Amino acid sequence: MEEFFHQLTNGLAVGGIYALIALGYTMVYGVLRLINFAHGDLFTLGSYLGLTLLFSLGLQGKMSGILVGGALIVMSMGLVAVVGYLLERVAYRPLRGSNRLAAVVSALGASIFFSNAIMLVYGARSQVYPNGILPSVAVSLLGVDIPLMRIVMFVGTVVLMLLLYWFINHTRIGTAIRAVAIDQDTAKLMGINVDNIISMIFLIGPALGGAAGVMMGLYYGQITYDMGFSFGLKAFTAAIMGGIGNIPGAMVGGILLGVLEAMGAAYVSIAWKDAIAFLVLILILIFRPTGLLGERVAEKI
């Protein structure tokens, strides 16, 4: 039972990171019907920017570990959000009236550009977050000692997801985002600036990806320039599991994928953990093609 709880908490922490990345995919798809293949690389950029800020500002030792982690997440979110905004203006907006294939090719090109830019700036070798940013202590839950790092990671991701859910469902901008996702032409007739709303999507999604990048660096301690591909693929899988275009679905899918991976690694084989996760995805798509919570893509009548 102790091993089960250890793997469960590990899966929840990693699943929360997957969910944050998946939200970026599902928000862009929900509005533009576009898969932003560069999103995984923005996640990578966030992890490297967090490491750069940590060393350049000398934050470690100046305040408590949780405050340092929070500061890195907030600053990286802001920087990656700006990069996401510029990405939309340069790579996607000029092609909005073109066919979808052009936008897909542009997204793939942007992904290659970011991956190689990170490699040129930081080098091909892996970079390491210093130890001791967050205290390496354990908290006793149900008689099991759980590392504080896992609890902080999971709580942090859940807070960000709940804030996004509240923003989308209880603010005027969130209402405008939902309106644009349903029908852009009707939204324009209602006085909504569609271009600004799409830009907002490319601020929010990359910001969440940047937060996930810093959390991943703090959790695993090691980052590489090409990790955006694997994490992006798993996050995209999580979005499909929950229902592409469905924000709660991306949250559920990410956490479920993380738990499945952790349990597969513990009770089957670490070599089969990815295969198990994708097998579950295949089964979900066979019996529920729109995902666990359903795909939210409105049809024009």
C-alpha positions in Angstrom: 0.0 0.0 0.0 2.9 2.4 0.7 4.3 1.8 -2.7 0.9 2.4 -4.2 0.5 5.8 -2.5 4.1 6.8 -3.5 3.4 6.0 -7.2 0.0 7.7 -7.0 1.4 10.9 -5.7 4.2 10.8 -8.3 1.6 10.2 -11.0 -0.5 13.1 -9.8 2.5 15.5 -9.8 3.6 14.5 -13.3 0.1 14.4 -14.5 -0.5 17.9 -13.4 2.4 19.0 -15.6 0.9 17.1 -18.5 -2.4 18.8 -17.9 -0.9 22.3 -17.9 0.7 21.6 -21.3 -2.4 20.0 -22.6 -4.5 23.1 -21.8 -2.4 25.0 -24.3 -3.1 22.5 -27.0 -6.8 22.3 -26.3 -7.4 26.1 -26.0 -5.8 26.8 -29.4 -7.6 23.9 -31.0 -10.9 25.0 -29.5 -10.7 28.4 -31.1 -8.7 27.9 -34.3 -9.1 24.2 -34.9 -5.3 24.2 -35.1 -2.7 21.9 -33.4 0.1 24.2 -32.2 3.0 21.9 -32.7 5.4 24.5 -31.3 3.7 24.4 -27.9 5.9 21.7 -26.6 8.9 23.8 -27.4 7.4 26.8 -25.6 7.2 24.5 -22.6 10.9 23.7 -23.0 11.7 27.4 -23.4 9.9 28.1 -20.1 12.1 25.6 -18.2 15.3 27.2 -19.7 14.1 30.7 -18.9 13.4 29.7 -15.3 16.9 28.3 -15.0 18.4 31.5 -16.5 16.4 33.7 -14.2 17.4 31.7 -11.2 21.1 32.2 -11.8 21.0 35.7 -13.3 18.9 37.1 -10.5 20.6 35.0 -7.8 17.3 34.1 -6.2 18.3 31.0 -4.4 19.1 31.7 -0.8 17.4 35.1 -0.8 14.0 33.8 0.1 12.3 30.6 1.0 12.3 27.8 -1.6 8.5 28.0 -2.3 8.8 31.7 -2.9 11.7 31.2 -5.2 9.8 28.6 -7.2 6.7 30.8 -7.3 8.8 33.8 -8.6 10.4 31.7 -11.3 7.1 30.3 -12.4 5.4 33.8 -12.6 8.4 35.4 -14.4 8.7 32.5 -16.9 5.0 32.6 -17.5 5.2 36.3 -18.5 8.2 35.8 -20.8 6.8 32.7 -22.6 3.4 34.4 -22.9 5.1 37.2 -24.9 6.9 34.7 -27.1 3.6 32.9 -27.7 1.9 36.2 -28.7 4.7 36.9 -31.1 4.4 33.4 -32.5 0.8 33.9 -33.3 1.4 37.3 -35.0 4.3 36.0 -37.1 3.6 32.4 -37.9 -0.2 31.9 -37.6 -2.1 35.2 -38.2 -0.8 35.8 -41.8 -2.0 32.3 -42.7 -5.4 32.4 -41.1 -7.2 32.7 -44.4 -5.2 30.0 -46.0 -5.9 26.2 -45.9 -5.2 24.3 -42.7 -2.2 22.5 -44.3 -0.3 25.8 -44.5 -0.9 26.5 -40.8 0.3 23.0 -39.9 3.5 23.4 -41.9 4.0 26.8 -40.2 3.5 25.2 -36.8 6.0 22.5 -37.5 8.5 25.1 -38.8 8.1 27.1 -35.6 8.7 24.0 -33.5 11.9 23.3 -35.4 13.0 26.9 -35.0 12.5 27.0 -31.3 14.1 23.7 -30.7 17.2 24.6 -32.6 17.3 28.1 -31.1 17.3 26.7 -27.6 20.1 24.3 -28.6 22.2 27.1 -30.1 21.8 29.4 -27.1 22.1 26.8 -24.3 24.0 24.0 -25.9 23.0 20.4 -26.7 24.0 19.1 -23.3 21.4 18.8 -20.6 21.1 21.6 -18.0 20.6 21.0 -14.3 18.5 22.9 -11.8 20.4 23.2 -8.5 19.3 21.0 -5.6 17.7 22.5 -2.5 15.4 25.1 -4.1 12.5 23.3 -2.5 13.1 21.7 0.9 13.6 17.9 0.6 11.3 17.0 3.4 8.4 14.6 3.6 4.8 15.0 4.8 3.0 12.2 6.5 -0.3 11.4 4.7 -2.3 8.3 5.8 0.8 7.0 7.5 2.9 7.3 4.3 5.7 9.8 4.0 5.2 11.8 0.8 7.9 14.2 -0.5 6.9 17.8 -0.1 8.0 18.4 -3.7 5.2 16.3 -5.1 2.6 18.0 -3.0 3.7 21.4 -4.0 3.8 20.5 -7.7 0.3 19.0 -7.6 -1.2 21.8 -5.6 0.5 24.4 -7.9 -0.8 22.8 -11.0 -4.3 22.4 -9.6 -4.4 26.1 -8.6 -3.4 27.2 -12.0 -6.0 24.9 -13.7 -8.8 26.2 -11.4 -7.8 29.8 -12.0 -8.0 29.1 -15.8 -11.4 27.4 -15.4 -12.7 30.3 -13.4 -11.3 32.9 -15.9 -12.9 31.1 -18.9 -16.3 30.7 -17.2 -16.7 33.7 -15.0 -15.1 36.7 -16.7 -16.1 38.8 -19.7 -12.9 37.9 -21.6 -13.6 34.3 -20.9 -17.1 34.6 -22.3 -15.7 36.3 -25.4 -13.2 33.3 -25.8 -16.1 30.9 -25.6 -18.1 32.9 -28.1 -15.2 33.0 -30.6 -14.7 29.2 -30.1 -18.4 28.7 -31.1 -18.5 31.0 -34.2 -16.0 33.7 -35.1 -18.3 35.5 -37.6 -21.2 35.8 -35.1 -18.7 36.9 -32.4 -17.6 39.7 -34.7 -21.2 40.8 -35.2 -21.6 41.0 -31.4 -18.7 43.4 -31.3 -16.0 41.0 -30.2 -12.5 41.7 -31.5 -11.6 38.2 -32.7 -8.0 39.0 -33.4 -7.5 40.2 -29.8 -9.2 37.1 -28.4 -7.0 34.8 -30.4 -3.9 36.8 -29.2 -5.2 36.3 -25.7 -5.3 32.5 -26.3 -1.7 32.6 -27.4 -0.8 34.5 -24.2 -2.6 32.1 -21.8 -1.7 28.8 -23.4 2.1 29.4 -23.6 2.1 31.0 -20.1 0.7 27.7 -18.7 3.3 25.8 -20.7 6.0 28.0 -19.3 4.8 27.3 -15.8 4.8 23.6 -16.5 8.4 23.9 -17.8 9.7 25.5 -14.6 7.8 22.9 -12.5 9.3 20.1 -14.6 12.8 21.5 -14.0 12.2 21.8 -10.3 10.7 18.3 -10.1 13.2 16.3 -12.2 16.2 18.6 -11.9 17.4 18.1 -15.4 16.2 19.6 -18.7 17.2 19.1 -22.3 16.6 21.2 -25.4 14.5 18.5 -27.2 12.3 17.4 -24.3 9.4 19.4 -25.7 8.8 16.7 -28.3 8.2 13.9 -25.7 6.3 16.0 -23.2 4.3 17.7 -26.0 3.3 14.4 -27.4 2.1 13.1 -24.1 0.3 16.3 -23.3 -1.4 16.1 -26.8 -2.3 12.5 -25.9 -3.8 13.8 -22.6 -5.9 16.4 -24.5 -7.3 13.7 -26.8 -8.0 11.4 -23.8 -10.1 14.1 -22.1 -11.6 15.4 -25.3 -9.8 17.9 -27.6 -11.1 21.4 -27.2 -12.5 20.6 -23.7 -10.7 22.4 -20.9 -11.8 20.2 -18.0 -11.1 17.2 -20.3 -7.5 18.3 -20.7 -7.1 18.6 -16.9 -8.6 15.1 -16.4 -6.6 13.6 -19.3 -3.3 14.9 -18.1 -3.7 13.7 -14.5 -5.0 10.3 -15.7 -2.0 9.9 -18.1 0.4 10.7 -15.3 -1.1 8.2 -12.9 -1.2 5.5 -15.6 2.5 6.1 -16.4 3.5 5.9 -12.7 1.4 2.7 -12.1 2.7 1.1 -15.3 6.3 1.8 -14.4 5.8 0.5 -10.8 3.7 -2.6 -11.4 4.6 -3.7 -15.0 7.9 -2.3 -16.3 9.3 1.1 -16.7 10.1 0.2 -20.3 6.4 -0.3 -20.9 5.0 2.7 -19.2 4.5 4.7 -22.4 3.0 1.7 -24.2 0.5 1.3 -21.4 -0.5 4.9 -21.5 -1.0 4.8 -25.3 -2.9 1.5 -25.1 -5.4 3.1 -22.7 -5.7 6.0 -25.2 -6.5 3.6 -28.0 -9.1 1.9 -25.9 -10.7 5.2 -25.0 -10.8 6.3 -28.6 -12.4 2.9 -29.6 -15.2 3.0 -27.0 -15.5 6.8 -26.7 -14.0 8.5 -29.8 -14.6 12.0 -28.5 -12.7 11.5 -25.3 -13.7 11.0 -21.7 -15.5 14.3 -21.3 -16.4 14.8 -25.0 -14.9 16.9 -27.7 -16.1 20.5 -27.7 -16.1 21.7 -31.2 -19.2 23.6 -32.2 -20.8 23.1 -35.6 -22.1 26.0 -37.6 -25.7 25.7 -38.7 
